[in-house]
């Protein structure tokens, strides 16, 4: 059953009367954020899709939105968020949780977040932008765009590590199924033990630091691939023997088949690398997060990052107007239209000025921006420039926009340091979109609270 607030919130209890107001008074910034969140528009997307009067009461909508904001605002995990709100009267007051009411469990917050999905998060972000436009806190005259990488929550991938992890997860799934169907699960981890021994021998080989170490490692990896093939064959034999009867049975068998498919891909990758082909397309880098990809952004300290490419659009006032999360590493030149079209959809007009870095340069992009109604666009051209192009890039407007564009680097740094966009703690493309949306929502609310003072 969907509810907006706890029933006790509108009632004054004895405890709340005895506690002095100074103990739960909000900071000026949180007070302004609370004022913004009192707009009923933020609740509308959830009410439209999930309104029902059946079942037990869920986490109240207004409480959930504020808890999710606090999670990104304070940089806490679900496990740390619950005790922090429980023991802090100010955060309880902000989240509209009565002092005698228990704070929702972290598992409840995780489940409801997964249930709502990335579309709800995106709609809530749109509602916030609509609020800012309506109250004239954002005018939407300028737009700057850049890309970054949100890393997946995985270890540095290796062929041997993927094979070991795949066999480990596969045999765990097989053990759960055997226990469910009352079959003997003894010996289910035999292949995992073999793989662990092989993985330890790889570490010993690399410590020798001889020219033959790489050959020895590749040989051991080949042996691990053969053990992994045996584990996949055993899983397939198990699936053929079982007849799932309940929804739970079907889910467990589906997990086993899905894991076996990922392990097969890891086996093919290791065999291709052993054969000398190191340039693999659509490379699998994690069993737990199969959508993550290796991304090269040219950073000196981190030449390759593993995760998702994210495009961020920012207007004046530090407000993020749009975010797109991509699998793999698509070229920047192909992404500009996504940012521009989303901006026009929100503001119902194109930006007057637009600034991007040289990675976006393409004559088609400039023509597309001018055709959409952008008056001034700044995209520095790479390589040799004609005399006309040089004069254009030396103009006062172009240089001004070029300097202004550099500010988005600081905004991206803030999002990574303060709002969790350095690494997504939620695995998979869909959940990474949600994680990014939460960070953008917290940033925009904080910036909106600051704009209200100006």
Secondary structure as UniProt FT lines:
FT   HELIX           7..10
FT   HELIX           14..18
FT   HELIX           21..23
FT   HELIX           28..37
FT   HELIX           41..50
FT   HELIX           61..74
FT   HELIX           78..87
FT   HELIX           89..94
FT   TURN            95..96
FT   TURN            99..100
FT   HELIX           106..134
FT   TURN            135..136
FT   STRAND          142..152
FT   HELIX           159..180
FT   TURN            181..182
FT   TURN            186..189
FT   HELIX           190..208
FT   TURN            211..212
FT   HELIX           213..241
FT   HELIX           247..274
FT   TURN            275..276
FT   TURN            281..282
FT   TURN            290..291
FT   STRAND          293..296
FT   STRAND          304..315
FT   TURN            316..317
FT   STRAND          320..326
FT   HELIX           332..334
FT   HELIX           336..347
FT   STRAND          353..356
FT   HELIX           358..360
FT   HELIX           363..372
FT   STRAND          376..379
FT   HELIX           387..393
FT   HELIX           396..405
FT   HELIX           407..418
FT   TURN            421..422
FT   STRAND          423..424
FT   HELIX           429..451
FT   TURN            452..453
//
